[in-house]
Amino acid sequence: METKEAIRQIALSLPGVAESVSYGTPSFKLKDKMLARLHEDGQCLVLKMDVETRDFFLQANPETYYITDHYRGYPYVLVRLAGVDLDELRSHFRKLWTEHAPKKLLRQFSSDGESNGA
């Protein structure tokens, strides 16, 4: 399966996540909060990530995770699609979703036993 389609499936498997368009590229939002979007270059994913976690991944795997000056002051990281581990990316999306989901969706997800394939 193509990486972009796999990312789409990962994101949309989480309750309340909707596909949208941001900066002319496909994006994935939860209650109008962007979780991720494809970068304009088509080779990277812009992924919301707290700065502490981002700094860890920048050091642990600089071949996949990086930032440009544009993103330095924001809680985002760039992820090279060619090197991304989809299981790791799935974990990032779950964490993001858990941090931003309304309580009702959190309860729904828990009661479903996380059976949505995320």
C-alpha positions as CSV (number, residue, x, y, z in Angstrom):
1,M,0.0,0.0,0.0
2,E,1.2,3.5,-0.8
3,T,2.5,5.4,2.3
4,K,0.1,8.4,1.7
5,E,-2.9,6.0,1.6
6,A,-1.6,4.2,4.7
7,I,-1.3,7.5,6.6
8,R,-4.9,8.4,5.5
9,Q,-6.2,5.1,6.8
10,I,-4.3,5.5,10.1
11,A,-5.7,9.0,10.6
12,L,-9.3,8.3,9.6
13,S,-9.5,5.2,11.7
14,L,-9.6,7.4,14.8
15,P,-13.1,8.6,15.9
16,G,-13.8,12.2,14.9
17,V,-10.9,12.6,12.6
18,A,-11.8,14.2,9.3
19,E,-9.9,14.7,6.1
20,S,-9.7,18.3,5.0
21,V,-7.4,20.6,3.0
22,S,-4.7,22.8,4.5
23,Y,-2.3,24.9,2.5
24,G,-3.6,23.1,-0.6
25,T,-2.7,19.7,0.6
26,P,-4.7,16.8,2.3
27,S,-4.8,17.3,6.1
28,F,-6.4,15.4,9.0
29,K,-8.2,17.3,11.7
30,L,-9.9,16.6,14.9
31,K,-12.5,19.2,15.8
32,D,-10.9,21.7,13.5
33,K,-7.5,21.2,15.1
34,M,-4.9,20.0,12.6
35,L,-3.1,16.8,13.6
36,A,-1.2,16.4,10.3
37,R,-1.0,17.3,6.7
38,L,1.0,16.4,3.7
39,H,3.7,18.9,3.0
40,E,3.6,20.8,-0.3
41,D,6.6,18.9,-1.5
42,G,4.6,15.7,-1.5
43,Q,7.5,13.9,0.2
44,C,6.9,14.8,3.8
45,L,4.2,14.8,6.5
46,V,3.8,17.9,8.8
47,L,2.9,16.2,12.1
48,K,1.8,18.0,15.3
49,M,4.1,17.0,18.1
50,D,5.1,18.6,21.4
51,V,8.5,20.2,21.3
52,E,10.0,17.8,23.9
53,T,8.9,14.7,21.9
54,R,9.9,16.3,18.7
55,D,13.4,17.0,20.0
56,F,13.8,13.4,21.0
57,F,12.8,12.1,17.5
58,L,15.0,14.7,15.8
59,Q,18.0,13.2,17.7
60,A,16.9,9.6,17.6
61,N,16.1,9.4,13.9
62,P,17.2,12.5,11.9
63,E,16.9,10.6,8.6
64,T,13.1,10.5,9.1
65,Y,12.3,13.4,11.4
66,Y,13.5,17.0,10.8
67,I,12.3,20.6,11.0
68,T,13.0,23.7,9.0
69,D,13.4,27.2,10.5
70,H,9.7,27.8,9.6
71,Y,8.6,25.1,12.1
72,R,11.2,25.7,14.8
73,G,8.8,27.8,17.0
74,Y,5.8,25.6,16.5
75,P,4.8,22.2,17.8
76,Y,5.3,20.4,14.5
77,V,7.8,18.1,13.0
78,L,8.4,17.1,9.4
79,V,8.4,13.4,8.6
80,R,10.0,12.0,5.5
81,L,7.5,9.5,4.0
82,A,10.3,7.4,2.4
83,G,11.7,6.5,5.8
84,V,8.6,6.5,8.1
85,D,7.8,3.4,10.2
86,L,4.0,3.1,9.9
87,D,3.6,1.5,13.3
88,E,5.5,4.4,14.9
89,L,3.4,6.9,12.9
90,R,0.3,5.1,14.1
91,S,1.5,5.6,17.7
92,H,2.0,9.3,17.0
93,F,-1.5,9.6,15.7
94,R,-3.0,7.8,18.7
95,K,-1.1,10.0,21.1
96,L,-2.2,13.2,19.3
97,W,-5.8,11.9,19.2
98,T,-5.8,11.1,22.9
99,E,-4.4,14.6,23.8
100,H,-7.0,16.5,21.7
101,A,-10.1,14.3,21.6
102,P,-13.2,15.5,23.5
103,K,-14.1,13.4,26.5
104,K,-17.1,11.8,24.7
105,L,-14.8,10.5,22.0
106,L,-12.2,9.3,24.5
107,R,-15.0,7.3,26.3
108,Q,-16.2,5.9,22.9
109,F,-12.7,4.9,21.9
110,S,-12.1,3.2,25.3
111,S,-15.4,1.4,25.2
112,D,-14.7,0.1,21.7
113,G,-11.5,-1.5,23.0
114,E,-9.5,0.5,20.5
115,S,-10.9,-1.8,17.9
116,N,-11.0,0.8,15.1
117,G,-7.7,-0.4,13.7
118,A,-5.7,2.7,14.7
